[in-house]
Amino acid sequence: KTQCNGVSIALEKILLDENISQSSLVYLAIQGVLIYDRHRGGLLMSSCVEGFLLHGEDIEENAFISAKEPALSQEALQIHKQLTHHVLDEILSYLDDEAAGTLPQVCPAWNDEIGKRSPQLWKMLLGRHGWPSISREGPVDAARNAEGSDRIYFCNSHRHAFVAHYSAIRDIRAMVLSTNHLKNGSTAGSINAGVRGRSGSISNNKHGIEYAMQVFKATKGAPVLDLNGRNSCVVKVWNERNTVARVGAKALVSYADDCTLRLFEAVRSSQGINTINSANSPIICRQVVCVRAALSISKKKNNCDLSSMDLDDNLVACLIEETQMENDSRSIVIPWMTVISREDLSCAGNEGILDEESVKSFDLRAAIFDHILVGKCSPDDNCTSPYDALHEPLHNYLSIFDGDTSEITISVTPKIIACAKGHFLFHAFISIPQYSEVDDNDDEHTNRIHPPFNGNRLFLFSTCKHGAIVKSVQLDVHPSSVGLFASRPVRQRASETTNAAMCTNVVAIVRNTPLMVSVQVQNNGKIEIKNKLMMEGDQALAFSCTHAVVMSSDIILASNPGPENDCVLHFQSDSKGDAPMSAVFHSVSFGGPGSKLKKLFAIQNDYVVAVVATNTTLNGNGGDDEEHIDFDGHWFGNDEESNTAFVFHIPTRRELYRSELPSDPISVDSLGNTLAINVSSLGFVLTGLDTREIGRISLNERLLDDTIISPSAKTPKPKKKRLVSKTGKKDGFARGMSLR
């Protein structure tokens, strides 16, 4: 204090005026200079620093007291070593999950102690939630041997498991908060949430921090959806190719009612640019592209319905159903596939500036006829084309009716799957009607009756050159709805028996029976479709599947056995290579009696989310008996439906988290660290680590990067104020008239 008498006296006076005791002071900085640290002996100033602060004198950099001086800082930096591990773990156990996760980022010493040498802390954090302590992508044994310490290895393993579980559940919490915000129209309020059955409350104050959202009713040019709440849209995360070292979150959505493709992205709000003291900038979701997908098919919007969409690294493919009226007032539905390059789509803008040459259209009905007629007439033919059982019936029908195909029914399932390198998979049901022909070989010229012939097929369409179907897989001959579920294309390395290829696992559920195939598009242009899983007989009846999640290494099937039973998830790990999968699944029941599965999707590769609807009235939560009266066999109660999201860890098949959701239908897609949700006709949401990182960019980078805030990198011109005439009557110039 003798060297810093002036500052010391001023400091004591300030503390006295503010009624603050010196014992409660921990750190004090003036003009960016740390002058007081309780853990380093109090005042840290030298006479040079005092002259700089009081009189503005010049000061050299070495005049500041360094935090690395052993006499002052070693005791503070190594204060955790004065505590035993048991005491330290007990103290840190009172922190919440987010605070505990950021402790290793405080300093290198804390990172070494808490991040690498405190396995009990991470085990405690996992244990208080009931989360498993293993993770598929945890530290490998090589790292364990390199470190030479079991304790460090197990600490890293538990820490990695906790961070992975917390990140996945954080994304689902953001989804719950955003959907409730869109439903209730306010950021205030709370939602009920639970971990393994335990309920809780989460305040919705994360808007613009945990998720970016666009409200449709407050946005000009928002998508037009069905007024009945039908969620007729498809969401796909827009993964960037050859990305630079900058985070980003985008999603492409196809809307059936107005037949448009819309690209949404998460950006920083300009309101946070001037907020210097804020660590995070608010993030918003904006629409950057809006184009009409049926540009080259029909000019009338009511004639087309965009039923599905998917994208690969270069192309965006849309499945469009066009309704045409025949002369006899009958309507026929023509399935089309339109293909747009991702580069052209991203440059179209909200005005939808896209010429017809940028959109390629393919008639799938004509492509199916061409593919069937090119096939072999019988399995014994020497033709190089594959045999198709529909070839002969179709050829005979067309020869009798002079090529008229109007009576042949082709129903395309509203789902399209990208299989890499411009190849897209779809399903169609073909029905050739019964017809008769005169038998010329018979003297009496009797009519020969040809029975109807049906076929279920998976078709692989190639958009290369003029576009054609290159492969097909026969499923069944019975008319039935088919559910298609697929993984993302995954690169397969070349081996002694296989070539390098892009592989896509596809599950087709036909009459509640799953069939899994692997579509392989090799680098040399060869295409193969191999069966990997097929169930028959009693085993297929026991599953009764309705939904599926397919990944590169796992398959999860979901079923609703009946109204009196729970929902069931069936887990199976995929076999390596081309070997067929085992039909033995591990089943988990959830949801309770009367529950109905509505949505099933995966997040972050290791987690699957099941959205289940339950009737609160039937489950006994409908209220007082007076409000629900059964009078003469008529029910006058309020049959309310509530949705619940269940999060399961795929490697351990354990439930980690559950939370209630609004009953509005949602469309969800997840890829990497981005989660995209379209909530009925209410709005669109982007969340995940990539979305949150957009708001955490440093202030210097935030000021230099103008392209994220404005795509054109131009400052908008201020609007001129409108001059109002004092007389209230406009002259010729005010009305825009000319002197001539």
N, C-alpha and C positions, 0 to 999 in steps of 0.2 A: 504493500500500500504506500510505502514511502516514495517509490518511483512513479506511482500512478495516483498521486494524491488528488489531482483535479478531477479525474474521471471517477475516482472512488467516492469523493464527496458528492458529486453530481448524481451518482448512482444511488447512494444512500438517501438523498433528498427525494429522488423519484419514487423509490420504494416506500418511503414514509408518506408521501403525498397520496400514493395509490393504495395505501394500507396493505402492503404486501411484505411479508416477512422474508428476510434474506435466506432462511432455511428452505423456503419453497421455490427458490429460483434455481433452475438447473442449467439453462443456457441463455446467453444474451449476446446478440450481434448488433453492431452499429455500422451502417453503411457497408454491409457485407463483410465486416470483420468480426470474427468471434473473439469477444473480450472476456467472457466469463464462462467457465465450465466447472460445475461442482465436482465432477469426477476427476478433474486434473488440477485441483488445488485452489480453485476460485478464479481470481483475476489472472489473465494470461498476457497482459500488455507489458511491453517495454516502453522506455522513454520515447523511442522513435515512433511507435504506434500512437502514443498519447499526443505527440506533436502533430501527427498526421490528422488525428480526429479533432483536436481542439483548435489547431492553428493552420491546418492545411499544408504543413510542411511536406517536402518530398520524402519519400521513404523507399528504401530498397527492399527487394523481395525477400532477402534472407533475414530481414529484421522481424518478420512474423515468427511467432513461436510455432514450430512444426508439431504436428500431431504424432510424429514418429519419434520425438525425443523420449528416451526411456524414463527419464525422471518424472515426466508428467503423464504420459499416455499409456504406458504398459499396464499399469494397474487398472485403468479404465477399459482398455480394449480386451484385456484378459479377465474381466471381472467374473465371467461365467465359470472360470476355472476355480474360483474360490468356493463354488457350490458343488455339491455332489450331484451325480447324474439323477439320482432319485428326486432330490429337491428341485433341480432345474426342470425335470419333466413334469413334476407336480405343478410348478408355477405356470409353465407354458400350457398345461392342459386346460386352463381357464379361458384361453383365447378361443375366438371363433375360428371357423375353418379358413376364412380368407386371410385373417391375420397370421395364423400359423403357417400358411403357405408362403407368405412374404417374408418371414423371419430370416431364411437363409440369404436373402438379397440385401440385408442391412449392411454387412461388411464381410470381408474374407474370413475373419475369425468366426463370425456367427455361421457363415456358410459351412466352414469346416466342422464346427461343433454340432450345430443343429441339423445341417443337411447331410452330414456323413457319419456322425458319431452318436446320434440319439435315436436308435431304433425303437425304444419304448414309447417315445412321443408319437411317432407315426403309427405304431401299433395301437396306441390309445385312441388316436383320431379315427382310425379305421374301426376300432371296436365299439366306440360310442354310437356309430351309425349302423353297426352290423354289416359292414362291407367286407368282402373277401380281400385277403392280403396278397393275392397273386394277380399278375397282369400278363397278358399275352406278349407284350412288347417290353418286358422288364429287362433289367441288366443281364447280360450273358455271363456264363461262367468264366469266359476269358478275362473279363474285367475283374472278376472276383480273384482270380489267380494273380493278375497283375498287381492288384492292390495288396495282396498278401494278408488281408484281414477279413475274417468272416463277418465281423461286426459292421464294417463299412459296407460290405456287399449286401447284407440283410437290411441295413438302414436305407440304402439306395433302392432296394426292391420294394420295401414298404412305402417309401416316399413316392416312388413312381406309381404304385397302385393307388395311393390316396389321390394324387394329382389327376390321374386318369378318371377315377370315379367322380371326383368333384367337378371336373370340367364337363363331363357328360350331363350330370344332374344340373349343373349351372345353366346349360343350354335349354334343358326342359323347363326349368323354372322361368327362364326368360320367355319361352313359348307360352307358358301359363299366364304370366303377367301381361304379355302383349294381347293375347286373345281376350282376356278379361277387360283390358283397357278398351279394345274395339267394341266389345259387347256392351259395356256399361257407359262408355263415352266419357270417362274421366280417369285421370291418373290416381285420384284419391281412392281410398278403400283398401281392402285386403282380400286375400284369397286363402282358402284352407289348403294346407299342404301337409303331407305326412311322409315319414321315412319308416318303411316296413310296418305300416299300420298306425304309427303314432301321428296324430294330427298336430298342426301348428298354424302359425299365421305369418304371412310375408307381406310387408307393406309395399305397395306398388309405387316406389319412388325411383325406379330404374329406367324410366322412359328417356331415351336419348343416350343412355350409358350402357345398358346391357343389350339393348336391341334398337334397331331402326325401323320405323313404321310409317306407312302411308295410309291415311284414312280416305276411302273412296268418296264418301259423301262430301268431303271438303276439298276434293281435287277436281279441277276442270279436265274433261276428257277421260274420266275414269272408265274402266271396262264396264260393259253392260252385262249384267247377270240376270238369271231367272228370278222373277219376283217371288216365286215360291221357295226361294232359298236353295235351289238345286246347285250343287257345287260342280259346275260343268267346266272344269279347267284342269290343266296338267302343269306341274311345277318341276323344273329342272335347274339345278345349280349350274351356273355358267362357269366352267373351269377354264382358266386362261392357259393358253399354250405359250411356251417360251417367255414366261413372266419374268420381269425384273424384280429386284429385291425390294418390293413394296407390297404391302398387304392390300387386299381388295376383296369385296364380297358382291357378287352379282348373281341374278337368277332370271331365267327365261320362263315365261308363263304363256300358255296358249288358252284362249277363252273361246268356248264353243259358240256362244250366243252371238257374238259380233265377229267371229272368225278372224281374230287378231292375234298377233304375237307381240308381247310386250317384255322389254328388258328392264329390270329394276336393278339399282345398285345403291349401296350404302356409302354416304359421303359425310364429311364434316359440315356442320351448319356454320354459315358465315357469322352467326351471332356469337360464336365462341372465339372469334379471331382476336377481339380486343380484350378478352378476359385474360389478363396476364397472370393473375394469381391462381388460375384454375389449371389443375393438372390434366384434366380431360376436356375435350370439346364435345358438345352435344352432336350426336350423329342422327342423320335423317335418311329416309329412304325416298328415292326419287325415280321417276320413270324416264329413261333416256332413249328408248326406241319403241315405236308402235307402228307396225305394218300389217297389212291385210294379207293373210296366207293364201287366199284363193284368188289372187289377182288375175291369173291367166286362165281360170276355169270358167267362172261365171261373173258377170257384172252385177247380178242381182244378189244382194246379201241374204235374202230369205231362202235362196235355193241351196246354200251350202252350210254345212255344219262341221266345224273343226273338232273331230272326236279324239285325237291323240297327237302327241308330239314327242320327239326324242332327238338328241344331238350326239354327234361324235366330235372328233378333233377338228374336222373341217366343215361339216355340213349340218344343217338343221332340216329334219324331215317331218312333214305333217301328214296325217291321215285325214282326208276330207271326204265327206259323203255329200254328193250332189243329187238332188231330187229332180228328175225329169218327168214331164207329163207326156204320156203317149196319146195317140189319136183317139183311142177308145176311152179317154179320161182315166186311164190307169197311170199310176206313178211307179217309176222304177228308180232305184237308188244306185248310182254309179260311184264306186269307191275310187278315189284318186289319191295319189301320193305327190305332194309338192316338195321340192328340195331347193333350199336357199343356202348359199355359202355363208359361213359365219362372218366373214369379213364384210360382205355386202350388207348383211343384216345389221351389224354393229354400226355401220356408217349411214343407215337409213334415217335415223333421227325420229323425233315424234311426229313429224309431218308425213311419215310413211313414204318418203321419196325412194321408190324402188321401181325400176323399169321391168317390163315383162320378160326381157331377156335374162334377168337375174333369177327368175323363178322358173324352174323346170317342173313340168307336170307329167305324170305317168298314169295312164288308165290301168288300174289294177285288174279290173274285170277282163279286159282284153289280154293282159299279160298272163292271167291264169289260164285262159283258153289256149294261148300259144304254148305255154309250158306243158299242158296236158297232151296236146296234139303232137308235140315233138317227141314224146316218150315212146317206148316200145309198145307194140300191140300185144305182145305176150312175153313171158319171161324167157322163152327159148329163142327169141329173135337175136340175130347177130349184130343188131344195131348198137352203137356205142351209147346211145341215150338210155337213161334209167327207165325201168318198167314202171308204168302207172296203171293201176286197175281201172281208172276212169277213162283211159284212152279209147278203148273199143266202144263202150256205151256212148261216149260223146261223139265219136266219129260217126257212128251209125245214126244217131239222132240228127246231126247236122246234114248228113247226106239225104235224109228223107225230107227234112223241112227246109232245104235249100239254104242252109247256113243261118237260119233265123234262131237267135239265142234269147229272144225276149221272154220265153217261158222257162228258161233255166234260171234257177235261183242261186245267187252267190251272195252269201252274208259274211261280211268281213267284221271280225271282232274289233271293237274300238280300242285297239292297243297296238302300238308299234314299238319295236325294240331296236336300238342301235347296236350293231355288232362290229363296228370299226371298219375303216377304209371304204366308206360309202356303201356298206351292206346293212340292210334293215330287214328285220324279221316280223312277219305278221301271220295271223291265222284267218282261215276262211272255211266256210261250210258250203259245199257244192251239192245241189240237188237237181238231178235230171228227171223230169216228170215221166209218168207212165204214158206210153203212146202205142199205137197199133199201126201195122202196115200189111199190105196185101201180099200173101205168100205166092209168088209166081210159079214156084215149083209144084204147087198143089193144083190139081185139075179143077177143083171147086173154087179156087181163089179165095180161100178163107183168110180172115184177118188174124194176123199173128200179134199177140199182146206182148209188149216189152214192159217188164215191171220197172218201177222207179229205181234209180240208183243214186246213192248218196256217198259222200266222202268228206272227212275232216282232214285238213292239211295245215301243216306249218310251212310257209313259203319264205325263202330267203331271196330278197330282191336286191339286185346290184344296180346302183345308179351310174355306173361307169358307161361311157359312150352313150348309147341310145336307151339303156335301161332294160333289164329283163330279169325274170326269175331264174336263178341258177341252181337252186336246191329246193327239195320239198321233203317233208316227213309225214307219213300217214299216222293219224292218231286213232280215229274211230269212225264208224259208219253211221252212228246214231246222231240225230240232230240234238245238240245240247250247247249250252253256253260254256265257253272256255276262258279260264282266267290265266293270264300270262304274267309272269314275274321273272325278272332277270337281274343279273349282277352287272357291274360295270366291266367293260372289256379290260382284260388283264394280259400283260405281255408274258408269253411263255418262251423260255429260252430253248435253244436247240439242244438236242441230246442225240444219243446214238440211234434212237428209234424214231424220234420226232423232229420236225423242222421248227424253226422259230415261227411263232404265230401269235395273233391276238385272239384270246379265248374269252367267250361269253357263256356263262352258265344260265340256262333258261329252264324254268319250271312251268309246265302247262298242266292245269288242273281241269280234267275232263270228267264230268259227273262225279265230283268230289274225290277223284283219284289223281294223285300227282304223277307226272312223268317228267323226268329231268334229262335234258340233252345239253351237249357242249358244242357250241358253234365255234369252229376254228378257221380263221382267215389267215393263211400262211403268207409269209413274205414273198414266196415265189408265185403267188396268185392262186394256188390250189385251195379249195374249200372243202371242209369235212364237217359233218354233223353226226355226233356219236351219242348213243344212249348211255346214260350214267345211272339212272334210277328208274325202276318201274315196279309198281305194286299191283298185285292181282289177288282175287279171291277175298277171303275173310280179312286179310291184312289191309286191303284197300278200304273195305267197309268200316273197319275199326277207326280209321283216320277221319274220314268225312271232312276233308280239308276245304277251307274257304279262302284263306289268305296264305301268303308265303313271302319270306324274305330270303333272297339269294345273294350270297357274297362269294368271293373267290375261294374261301376256305370253309364256309359254313352254309347250311341251309336250315331255315326255321319254318316249319309248317304250323298253321293255326287251324283249329276246328271248333265248332259249336256242336257238341253231341246232342243237345236237346234243351228245351226250355227249363227242364228241372235240374240240369247239370251245369257245372262250371265250364268256362272256356279252358282250352288246353293248348299249350305250346309244345311242339315236338322238335328237339334239337338233334342235329347230326352234323358231324365234321366231314368235310369233303375229302375224298381220297386224293392222293397225289397222282399226277399223270393222267393217263387215259383209263385207269382201272375203274370199274363200276363201283358205285357207292354201296355201302351196306344198308340194308333195309331196317336195321335195328336203330330205333330212335329213343332218346331220353325225354320223357313227357313230364310237364309241370302244369298243374291246375291252378287257376286263379279266377278272380272276378266274382265268384259266388253264383248261386242259383239264379236263373232268369237273366243273366248277363248276355250281351250280344256284342261280338267283336265288330268294330267299325273300321279300324285302321291299324295297319302294322307296318312299321318302317324301322330302319337301322340308322344309328348315328355313331360316328367315330369308330367304325369297324368292329368294336367289341361289345356294342350295346344294341338292344332291340327294344322298341317302344310299342306297346299295345294299347290302343284307345278302345275302351269298353263302355258300352251304354247299358245302364240299368234303369229300371222303372222304380222310382222312389215310392210310389203308392203301393205297388205289389210287394216291395220289400219291407213294408210296414212303417215307412217314414212319411206318410202322406199327411199327417196331422191328426186332429181329433176325429173321433168316430162320427160326430155330428156333421162334419164337413163332407163325409163320404157315405152316402146312404144308398142302400140297395133297395129300390122300390119297384115291386112287380117285375123283378128280373132285370131292371135297368140300372146301370151304374152312373151315378151323378158325381163321382169324385173327380179330382183333378189329376189325371195321369201325367205326371211330370217325369221327364227323362233327364238323367244326369250322366255326364261322361267322366271317366276316370282314366288317366294315363298311368300305365305301369311300365317301369324301366327295369329290364333284366340284363344281367351280366352274362354274355354268351359263353365264355369259357367255363364258368362255374354254374350257370343256369340258375342263378339266385336273383331274387327280387331286391333291388336297391332302393327304389323310391316310387312313390305314387302321389298323385295330386289330381284334384278335380279340374275339369275343363268345361267351358260352355258347350251347350248342345249343338251349336252351329257346325255345319260340316266344314272340314278343313282338308286342304291338299298340301302335302309335305314332301320335301326332298332334302337329302343331306349328302354332302360330299366333303370329305376332309374336315376342315374347321368351319364350315358354313352350313347353317340350317335355314331353309326358306319355307315360309308358311303363307298360304293364301286362305284367309278366313272368310268363306262364303262370299257375300256381296259387301262385306264390311271394310276389308283392307288387306294390305300385304305387309309381311314382317320379314326382316333379315336379322339373324342373330348368330352367335358363335364367336370363336376367338378371332377370326379374321375381321368380323364386324366390329368387335370391341377395340381391336388394335388401331382402327382408323381414328378413333378419338384420342389415342394416346401418343400421337406423333408429337415430337418436341416442338417448342415454340419457334425455334430457328428454322426447322424444316417446314413448319406450318406456314411461315411467312414467305419462304422461298418457293413453295410448291403451289402455284396458282392453278394448275390443271385439274387438281382434285376438286377445287371449289367451283371453278368455271371451266367447262370443256373447251371453250373457245379462247381461254386465257385473256379475255377482254373485260375491262371494267364497264359495267352498264352505265349508259349516259343518264344523268338525272332528268326527270321529266320536267318540262316547262310548266309553270303555273298558268292556269287559264285566266285571262283577263275578263272581268265581268263589267259590262256596261252599266254606268250609273243610271241611265234612263230606263234600263230593262228591255229596250227594243234594239234588236240587232240590225246593223246596217249591212250593206252588200259584202264588205270584206269579212264580217263575222260569219256570214252564211257561206263563205267560200265562193262568192260570185266574182266574175271577171268584169273589168271595166269595158271590155269590148262587147 
